[in-house]
Amino acid sequence: MLTTKITGTGSYIPTIVKKNEDFLSQTFYNDKKESFPNSNEIIIKKFKAITGIDERRYLKKELLSSDIATIAAQNAIADANINLEDIDYIIIGQNFGDIKGGNNQSDMLPSIGSRVKYNLGIKNPNCVAYDVIFGCPGWIEGVIQANAFIKSGMAKKCLVIGAETLSRIVDPYDRDSMIYSDGAGACILEVSKDTNAGILSHATQSFTHEEAYFLYFGSSFNPSIDQNLGFIKMHGRKIYEFALNNVPNAMKIALDNSGLGIRQIKKVLIHQANEKMDEAIVKRFYELFDSQMPEGIMPMSINKLGNSSVATVPTLLDLILRGNLDGHKIEKGDAIIFASVGAGMNINAVVYQY
């Protein structure tokens, strides 16, 4: 039986550090387009307590999502030590295309997948490049699709990337803008005959009946800003409740289908959106198995990197595998879970064994 293994990882972490105190002079408005009575010191203190974010990373003006996706891809390709021309699929999890610095207009023509293939210099026409627009779970969904191609015999090597520049699509007058950041992460997936390692199972769900517009495009909360311009917006409380009620169930579906038990899981790599929310999700996941959440099970990067959407999980994986996240490591034989939730609303999870 063929399996799908991760043979290389890579990431790109932007160099511009934006700290919480850098927002002290910013004027914030609510959804009624009224300024807040509280001081920014209080707003930022509450923000830190809830999200766990101290700082985030922004991309230099001259770089684009496709540029950092390419860098992350090059790092993953080098790590896997494969020939570029042998890649069968390039799958990009992204949501807003390339956005030039200082301009919030999205450019999706051609796709980020096509741009990355061009940047890499791949000539093989049988290397198919495309984008997955699936909210924050886009990279994991790309991994699930690559696994399907490999298991079906349609591919032997796939490059899956998550890249986003959310700093260029946020409303700076919205408190939620402090959550978002930029970054890129990538992995190489290859066919393997090693039945003791690789992707064991997965689960994906889309909730759209009432939840589709929990994240949406809307005008600036600052009434003096052109109201025809669109920015990323969210109903934070609704998303929190939705995630807490649904993500643990999807994770359970994936684990139940893997044949593993809850105590065999060594790490849970969950989308870095909100520290308190992530802790609550993983805690509830363990409660579904009448177990307590083990200490150190959930590595976190959000305190320094913020929420870089599709890039958070692959970047987190790359940091751990390269020994760049203190207190965390993944060893041969370890079973881990990838999980994410985001715009759509979409949820997915993958059980993987090293």
C-alpha positions as CSV (number, residue, x, y, z in Angstrom):
1,M,0.0,0.0,0.0
2,L,1.3,3.4,-1.0
3,T,1.5,6.2,1.6
4,T,2.1,10.0,1.4
5,K,5.1,11.3,3.3
6,I,6.4,14.8,4.0
7,T,10.1,14.7,2.8
8,G,10.9,18.4,3.0
9,T,9.7,21.6,4.7
10,G,10.5,25.3,4.3
11,S,9.2,28.7,5.3
12,Y,9.7,32.4,5.0
13,I,9.3,34.7,8.0
14,P,9.2,38.4,7.1
15,T,11.8,40.7,8.6
16,I,9.7,43.7,9.7
17,V,8.6,43.3,13.4
18,K,5.5,45.1,14.4
19,K,5.1,45.1,18.2
20,N,2.0,45.7,20.2
21,E,3.3,49.1,21.5
22,D,3.6,50.2,17.9
23,F,-0.2,50.5,17.9
24,L,-0.3,52.9,20.8
25,S,-0.7,56.0,18.6
26,Q,-3.3,54.4,16.3
27,T,-7.0,55.5,16.4
28,F,-9.4,52.6,16.6
29,Y,-13.1,52.6,15.7
30,N,-15.9,50.1,16.3
31,D,-18.3,48.6,13.7
32,K,-20.6,51.6,14.3
33,K,-17.7,53.8,13.1
34,E,-17.2,55.4,16.5
35,S,-13.9,55.7,18.3
36,F,-13.4,53.7,21.5
37,P,-13.6,55.5,24.9
38,N,-10.8,53.3,26.3
39,S,-7.2,54.2,25.9
40,N,-5.0,52.2,23.5
41,E,-3.0,50.9,26.5
42,I,-6.2,49.2,27.8
43,I,-7.2,48.0,24.3
44,I,-3.7,46.5,23.7
45,K,-3.5,44.9,27.2
46,K,-6.9,43.1,26.6
47,F,-5.8,42.1,23.1
48,K,-2.6,40.5,24.4
49,A,-4.5,38.7,27.2
50,I,-7.0,37.1,24.7
51,T,-4.8,36.4,21.7
52,G,-1.4,35.9,23.2
53,I,0.2,38.1,20.5
54,D,3.2,40.3,21.5
55,E,4.3,41.0,18.0
56,R,3.8,40.0,14.4
57,R,5.7,40.1,11.1
58,Y,5.1,42.2,8.0
59,L,6.5,41.9,4.6
60,K,8.9,44.5,3.0
61,K,7.2,46.7,0.5
62,E,9.1,45.3,-2.5
63,L,8.0,41.7,-1.9
64,L,4.8,39.9,-2.8
65,S,3.0,36.7,-1.7
66,S,4.3,34.9,-4.7
67,D,7.8,35.9,-3.9
68,I,7.8,34.5,-0.3
69,A,5.8,31.5,-1.5
70,T,8.7,30.9,-3.9
71,I,11.4,31.3,-1.1
72,A,9.5,28.8,1.2
73,A,9.2,26.4,-1.8
74,Q,12.9,26.6,-2.6
75,N,13.7,25.8,1.1
76,A,11.4,22.8,1.1
77,I,12.8,21.6,-2.3
78,A,16.3,21.9,-0.9
79,D,15.3,20.1,2.2
80,A,13.7,17.2,0.3
81,N,16.7,17.2,-2.2
82,I,14.5,16.6,-5.3
83,N,14.7,17.7,-8.9
84,L,12.3,20.6,-9.7
85,E,11.2,19.1,-12.9
86,D,10.0,16.0,-11.1
87,I,7.2,17.9,-9.2
88,D,3.8,16.8,-10.5
89,Y,1.6,19.4,-8.7
90,I,2.2,22.8,-7.1
91,I,-0.8,23.6,-4.8
92,I,-1.0,27.0,-3.2
93,G,-3.2,27.8,-0.3
94,Q,-3.9,31.6,-0.5
95,N,-6.8,34.0,-0.3
96,F,-6.0,37.4,-1.7
97,G,-3.4,36.9,-4.5
98,D,-0.5,39.3,-4.8
99,I,-1.1,42.7,-3.2
100,K,1.6,45.3,-3.8
101,G,2.8,47.2,-0.8
102,G,0.8,50.4,-0.2
103,N,-2.1,49.1,-2.4
104,N,-4.9,46.8,-1.1
105,Q,-6.0,45.7,-4.6
106,S,-5.7,42.0,-5.2
107,D,-4.0,40.7,-8.2
108,M,-4.9,37.0,-9.0
109,L,-4.0,37.0,-12.7
110,P,-2.2,34.7,-13.2
111,S,-2.7,32.5,-10.1
112,I,-0.1,32.4,-7.4
113,G,0.5,28.8,-8.4
114,S,1.5,29.8,-11.9
115,R,3.7,32.6,-10.6
116,V,5.5,30.3,-8.3
117,K,6.1,27.7,-11.0
118,Y,7.4,30.6,-13.2
119,N,9.7,31.9,-10.4
120,L,11.1,28.4,-9.8
121,G,11.9,28.0,-13.6
122,I,10.0,24.7,-14.0
123,K,9.6,23.9,-17.7
124,N,7.7,20.6,-17.4
125,P,4.1,21.3,-18.7
126,N,2.9,18.2,-16.8
127,C,3.7,20.0,-13.5
128,V,0.2,21.4,-12.7
129,A,0.0,24.6,-10.6
130,Y,-3.1,26.0,-9.1
131,D,-4.5,27.8,-6.0
132,V,-6.8,26.7,-3.2
133,I,-8.9,29.5,-1.8
134,F,-10.2,27.9,1.4
135,G,-9.6,30.4,4.1
136,C,-6.9,29.7,6.7
137,P,-7.2,25.9,6.3
138,G,-5.9,26.3,2.7
139,W,-2.5,24.7,3.2
140,I,-3.9,21.7,5.0
141,E,-6.5,21.3,2.3
142,G,-3.7,21.4,-0.3
143,V,-2.0,18.6,1.6
144,I,-5.2,16.6,1.6
145,Q,-5.6,17.1,-2.2
146,A,-1.9,16.2,-2.8
147,N,-2.5,13.0,-0.8
148,A,-5.4,12.1,-3.0
149,F,-3.3,12.6,-6.2
150,I,-0.5,10.5,-4.8
151,K,-2.8,7.7,-3.5
152,S,-4.6,7.5,-6.8
153,G,-1.3,7.2,-8.7
154,M,-1.7,10.5,-10.5
155,A,1.4,12.0,-8.8
156,K,4.6,11.0,-7.1
157,K,5.8,14.4,-5.8
158,C,3.7,17.5,-4.8
159,L,4.7,20.9,-3.5
160,V,2.1,22.4,-1.2
161,I,2.5,26.0,-0.1
162,G,0.6,28.4,2.2
163,A,1.4,32.1,1.6
164,E,-0.4,35.3,2.6
165,T,0.2,39.1,3.2
166,L,-2.8,39.9,5.4
167,S,-1.1,43.2,6.6
168,R,-2.0,44.6,3.2
169,I,-5.7,43.8,3.4
170,V,-6.5,44.9,7.0
171,D,-8.3,48.0,8.1
172,P,-5.7,49.8,10.3
173,Y,-8.6,51.4,12.3
174,D,-10.1,48.1,13.3
175,R,-8.7,46.5,16.5
176,D,-8.7,43.1,14.8
177,S,-6.0,44.4,12.4
178,M,-3.5,43.7,15.2
179,I,-4.1,39.9,14.8
180,Y,-3.0,39.5,11.3
181,S,0.5,39.1,9.8
182,D,2.4,37.9,6.7
183,G,4.4,34.7,6.0
184,A,4.8,31.6,3.9
185,G,5.3,27.9,4.6
186,A,5.8,24.9,2.3
187,C,6.3,21.2,2.2
188,I,7.2,18.4,-0.3
189,L,4.9,15.4,-0.3
190,E,6.1,12.2,-1.9
191,V,4.8,8.7,-2.6
192,S,6.2,6.1,-0.2
193,K,6.0,2.4,0.5
194,D,6.6,2.9,4.2
195,T,3.3,2.0,5.7
196,N,4.5,3.0,9.2
197,A,4.7,6.7,8.3
198,G,2.9,9.3,6.4
199,I,-0.7,10.6,6.2
200,L,-3.0,8.2,8.1
201,S,-6.3,10.0,7.8
202,H,-8.0,13.4,7.3
203,A,-11.3,15.2,7.7
204,T,-12.8,18.3,6.0
205,Q,-16.0,20.2,6.6
206,S,-17.6,23.4,5.2
207,F,-20.3,25.2,7.1
208,T,-22.1,27.8,5.0
209,H,-25.8,27.8,6.0
210,E,-25.4,30.5,8.7
211,E,-21.6,30.7,8.9
212,A,-20.4,31.6,5.5
213,Y,-19.9,35.4,6.2
214,F,-18.4,35.2,9.7
215,L,-15.3,36.5,7.8
216,Y,-16.1,39.0,5.0
217,F,-14.9,42.0,3.0
218,G,-16.2,45.3,4.4
219,S,-15.5,49.0,4.5
220,S,-13.2,50.8,6.9
221,F,-14.5,51.5,10.4
222,N,-13.0,55.0,10.0
223,P,-15.8,57.0,8.4
224,S,-13.3,59.4,6.8
225,I,-11.8,56.6,4.7
226,D,-13.2,55.8,1.2
227,Q,-16.1,53.5,2.0
228,N,-15.8,51.8,-1.4
229,L,-12.5,50.2,-0.4
230,G,-12.7,46.7,1.0
231,F,-10.8,45.2,4.0
232,I,-10.9,41.9,5.8
233,K,-13.5,41.9,8.6
234,M,-14.7,39.3,11.0
235,H,-17.4,38.6,13.6
236,G,-14.9,37.5,16.3
237,R,-17.3,36.2,18.9
238,K,-19.2,34.1,16.4
239,I,-16.0,32.6,15.0
240,Y,-14.8,31.8,18.5
241,E,-18.0,30.0,19.4
242,F,-18.1,28.2,16.0
243,A,-14.5,27.0,16.2
244,L,-15.0,25.8,19.8
245,N,-18.1,23.8,18.9
246,N,-16.9,22.3,15.6
247,V,-13.1,22.0,15.2
248,P,-12.8,19.4,18.0
249,N,-15.4,17.2,16.3
250,A,-13.5,17.3,12.9
251,M,-10.3,16.5,14.7
252,K,-12.0,13.5,16.4
253,I,-13.3,12.3,13.0
254,A,-9.7,12.3,11.6
255,L,-8.3,10.6,14.7
256,D,-11.0,7.9,14.8
257,N,-10.3,7.1,11.1
258,S,-6.5,6.9,11.7
259,G,-6.6,3.8,13.9
260,L,-4.6,5.6,16.6
261,G,-5.6,6.4,20.1
262,I,-5.6,9.8,21.8
263,R,-2.6,9.0,23.9
264,Q,-0.5,8.2,20.8
265,I,-0.7,11.9,19.7
266,K,2.5,13.7,20.5
267,K,1.7,17.2,19.0
268,V,-1.3,19.1,17.8
269,L,-0.3,21.8,15.2
270,I,-3.4,24.0,15.1
271,H,-3.9,27.2,13.1
272,Q,-2.4,30.0,15.1
273,A,-5.4,32.4,15.2
274,N,-6.0,33.2,18.9
275,E,-4.1,31.6,21.8
276,K,-7.1,31.3,24.1
277,M,-9.3,29.9,21.4
278,D,-6.7,27.3,20.3
279,E,-6.2,26.2,23.9
280,A,-10.0,25.9,24.3
281,I,-10.3,23.9,21.1
282,V,-7.5,21.4,21.9
283,K,-8.8,21.0,25.5
284,R,-12.3,20.2,24.3
285,F,-10.8,17.8,21.7
286,Y,-9.2,15.8,24.5
287,E,-12.4,15.9,26.6
288,L,-14.2,14.1,23.7
289,F,-11.9,11.2,24.6
290,D,-12.4,11.7,28.4
291,S,-8.8,12.8,28.5
292,Q,-6.9,15.8,29.8
293,M,-4.9,18.0,27.4
294,P,-1.2,17.1,28.0
295,E,1.2,19.8,28.8
296,G,3.3,20.9,25.8
297,I,1.0,19.2,23.3
298,M,0.2,22.4,21.4
299,P,3.3,24.3,20.1
300,M,2.6,28.0,19.7
301,S,4.2,30.6,17.4
302,I,1.4,33.3,17.5
303,N,3.1,35.3,20.2
304,K,5.9,36.3,17.9
305,L,4.5,35.7,14.4
306,G,0.8,36.6,14.7
307,N,-1.9,35.0,12.5
308,S,-0.5,34.6,9.0
309,S,-3.5,32.6,7.8
310,V,-2.5,29.7,5.5
311,A,1.1,30.1,6.5
312,T,0.8,29.4,10.2
313,V,0.7,25.6,10.2
314,P,3.4,24.9,7.7
315,T,5.6,27.6,9.2
316,L,5.1,26.0,12.7
317,L,6.0,22.6,11.3
318,D,9.1,23.9,9.7
319,L,10.2,25.7,12.9
320,I,9.9,22.5,14.9
321,L,11.6,20.2,12.5
322,R,14.5,22.6,12.2
323,G,14.8,22.9,16.0
324,N,13.8,26.5,16.0
325,L,10.9,26.4,18.5
326,D,12.1,26.0,22.0
327,G,10.8,23.1,24.0
328,H,9.3,21.3,21.0
329,K,10.5,18.5,18.7
330,I,9.1,15.8,16.4
331,E,10.8,12.5,16.3
332,K,10.5,9.4,14.1
333,G,7.4,7.5,15.1
334,D,5.6,10.5,16.5
335,A,2.0,10.9,15.5
336,I,0.7,14.5,15.1
337,I,-2.4,16.3,14.1
338,F,-2.7,19.3,11.8
339,A,-5.9,21.3,12.2
340,S,-7.3,24.6,11.0
341,V,-10.5,26.7,10.8
342,G,-11.2,29.8,8.7
343,A,-13.2,31.8,6.2
344,G,-16.0,30.0,4.6
345,M,-16.4,28.6,7.2
346,N,-14.1,25.7,6.6
347,I,-12.5,23.2,9.0
348,N,-10.0,20.4,8.4
349,A,-7.6,18.1,10.1
350,V,-4.9,15.6,9.1
351,V,-3.4,12.8,11.2
352,Y,0.3,12.3,10.3
353,Q,2.9,9.8,11.6
354,Y,6.6,10.5,11.3
